[in-house]
Amino acid sequence: MALDKTLRDTIADAVSAGFDDQIAFTSALVACASQRGEEHTVQDLIFRTLKARGYAMDRFDMDREALARHPGAGRWSDTHSEAPIVVGIHRPKEETGRSVILQGHVDVVPTGPEHMWTHPPYAATIEGDWMYGRGAGDMKSGFACLIGALDALRAAGYQPAGTCYVQSVVEEESTGNGALMTHLRGYKADAALIPEPTGESLIRANLGVLWFQVAVEGFPVHVQEMGDGANAIDAAMRVTAALRELEASWNARKAEHPLFAGFDHPLNLNIGKIAGGDWASSVPCWATIDYRISILPGWNVAECAKEIEDHITAFARADSYLANTLPKVTFNGFFAEGYVQPEGSEAEAVLARAHESAMGEPLTAHSSLAYLDARVYALFDGIPTLCYGAKSRASHGFDESVSLSSLKRTTLSIALFIAEWCGLEAV
């Protein structure tokens, strides 16, 4: 049942009154440079912030062996983060409402050359309606929305009448193992909400993702004798061309999934990183390329990985040089299947009412071509998983930013969702 207008307005007033503090906290999060493996400082900040609010606290490390046993785990590499997972737990005085997982990730992608930013990437600069900075949109502002929503309920004299697990995870940008660790730790709730920057819309479905590296060996000679050598970089480029053929064949199958059939090119192969050679005047004897490719929901990730390996091997065996020096394929990150959030859940209906009350218009839904941690809760917990957040720009790019007015609306929407989903009790 929707909240009455008096309670709704009371919560809205509390969101407005606390919004300056929420933005200050968002700025503090953005100021923590938390690229992969460097998230300890921001996780310490979040631990202190949640503990100061009286939540029961849990902080735990990645369990590499447990992850290796789970089919949904990303592949471990020497760059895998060792930062802890932080969970703050609100328990009501009397458990009369439904429980919820409120989750966000604090790892961010590299900034690229900082001189190409209009503002320093970790300065959390505010201009007009926009806060600029790496992670401002994806997704530290979303995590701050969760705390802002809970703070607003408390300021209004209430707290959730159901258990709330506030989860701050890492490795979202590379393996998804942080979210999976909360699952392996045993956390479970009646629903989950993840405020990624979705443009004030609900994510209905997202693609699966694989990361892999191809290593090629060449035969080094002086460039004056180039014809007697074998250029590993050239060979790696030929492998990439072969993978483009696989990419095209997978996209030709997009009609297999109606939620992605309307995209021109839903499954993207990205050359994310390339290295090779040792000397400009020597034919290079090594090259590595790191790739990211997506798959449709319902496709088995292990079968897709084997198809990648088989495709590379078949190409290499037909190549005059690579036939004798087969490329090495290593899966070194995401190994994640996609998911679909079914329509018609009570959690979605509650969010729709909260959204319309906060935004003044009906909730919409769309499909995403990105990886989302929502797949953990949807696939492995089997619970309604609502990926829903504010408007942002340039995620993973220069001048990443988030709309402050959208953050305020989204915080109210999340607060109203928690109030109806969990129920309320007096503080």
PELINRA-V217044 format. One record per residue. N is the residue number from 1. SS is DSSP state (2 for helix, 1 for strand, 0 for the rest). Layout:
((N;SS) (N;SS))
//
This chain:
((1;0) (2;0) (3;0) (4;0) (5;2) (6;2) (7;2) (8;2) (9;2) (10;2) (11;2) (12;2) (13;2) (14;2) (15;2) (16;2) (17;2) (18;0) (19;2) (20;2) (21;2) (22;2) (23;2) (24;2) (25;2) (26;2) (27;2) (28;2) (29;2) (30;2) (31;2) (32;0) (33;0) (34;0) (35;1) (36;0) (37;0) (38;0) (39;0) (40;2) (41;2) (42;2) (43;2) (44;2) (45;2) (46;2) (47;2) (48;2) (49;2) (50;2) (51;2) (52;2) (53;0) (54;0) (55;0) (56;1) (57;1) (58;1) (59;1) (60;1) (61;0) (62;0) (63;0) (64;2) (65;2) (66;2) (67;2) (68;2) (69;2) (70;0) (71;0) (72;0) (73;0) (74;0) (75;0) (76;0) (77;0) (78;0) (79;0) (80;0) (81;0) (82;0) (83;0) (84;0) (85;1) (86;1) (87;1) (88;1) (89;1) (90;1) (91;0) (92;0) (93;0) (94;0) (95;0) (96;0) (97;0) (98;0) (99;0) (100;1) (101;1) (102;1) (103;1) (104;1) (105;1) (106;0) (107;0) (108;1) (109;0) (110;0) (111;0) (112;0) (113;0) (114;2) (115;2) (116;2) (117;0) (118;0) (119;0) (120;0) (121;0) (122;0) (123;0) (124;0) (125;1) (126;1) (127;1) (128;0) (129;0) (130;1) (131;1) (132;1) (133;0) (134;0) (135;0) (136;2) (137;2) (138;2) (139;2) (140;2) (141;2) (142;2) (143;2) (144;2) (145;2) (146;2) (147;2) (148;2) (149;2) (150;2) (151;2) (152;2) (153;2) (154;2) (155;2) (156;0) (157;0) (158;1) (159;1) (160;1) (161;0) (162;0) (163;0) (164;1) (165;1) (166;1) (167;1) (168;1) (169;1) (170;0) (171;0) (172;0) (173;0) (174;0) (175;0) (176;0) (177;2) (178;2) (179;2) (180;2) (181;2) (182;2) (183;2) (184;2) (185;2) (186;0) (187;0) (188;0) (189;0) (190;0) (191;1) (192;1) (193;1) (194;1) (195;0) (196;0) (197;0) (198;0) (199;0) (200;0) (201;0) (202;1) (203;1) (204;1) (205;1) (206;1) (207;0) (208;1) (209;1) (210;1) (211;1) (212;1) (213;1) (214;1) (215;1) (216;1) (217;1) (218;0) (219;1) (220;0) (221;0) (222;1) (223;2) (224;2) (225;2) (226;2) (227;2) (228;2) (229;0) (230;1) (231;0) (232;2) (233;2) (234;2) (235;2) (236;2) (237;2) (238;2) (239;2) (240;2) (241;2) (242;2) (243;2) (244;2) (245;2) (246;2) (247;2) (248;2) (249;2) (250;2) (251;2) (252;0) (253;0) (254;2) (255;2) (256;2) (257;0) (258;0) (259;0) (260;0) (261;0) (262;0) (263;0) (264;0) (265;0) (266;0) (267;0) (268;0) (269;1) (270;1) (271;1) (272;1) (273;1) (274;1) (275;1) (276;1) (277;0) (278;0) (279;0) (280;0) (281;0) (282;1) (283;0) (284;0) (285;0) (286;1) (287;1) (288;1) (289;1) (290;1) (291;1) (292;1) (293;1) (294;1) (295;1) (296;0) (297;0) (298;0) (299;0) (300;0) (301;2) (302;2) (303;2) (304;2) (305;2) (306;2) (307;2) (308;2) (309;2) (310;2) (311;2) (312;2) (313;2) (314;2) (315;2) (316;2) (317;2) (318;0) (319;0) (320;0) (321;0) (322;2) (323;2) (324;2) (325;0) (326;0) (327;0) (328;1) (329;1) (330;1) (331;1) (332;1) (333;1) (334;1) (335;1) (336;1) (337;0) (338;0) (339;1) (340;1) (341;0) (342;0) (343;0) (344;0) (345;0) (346;2) (347;2) (348;2) (349;2) (350;2) (351;2) (352;2) (353;2) (354;2) (355;2) (356;2) (357;2) (358;2) (359;2) (360;0) (361;0) (362;0) (363;0) (364;0) (365;1) (366;1) (367;1) (368;1) (369;0) (370;0) (371;0) (372;0) (373;0) (374;2) (375;2) (376;2) (377;2) (378;2) (379;2) (380;2) (381;2) (382;0) (383;0) (384;1) (385;1) (386;1) (387;1) (388;1) (389;0) (390;0) (391;0) (392;1) (393;1) (394;0) (395;0) (396;0) (397;0) (398;0) (399;0) (400;0) (401;1) (402;1) (403;1) (404;2) (405;2) (406;2) (407;2) (408;2) (409;2) (410;2) (411;2) (412;2) (413;2) (414;2) (415;2) (416;2) (417;2) (418;2) (419;2) (420;2) (421;2) (422;2) (423;0) (424;1) (425;1) (426;1) (427;0))
//
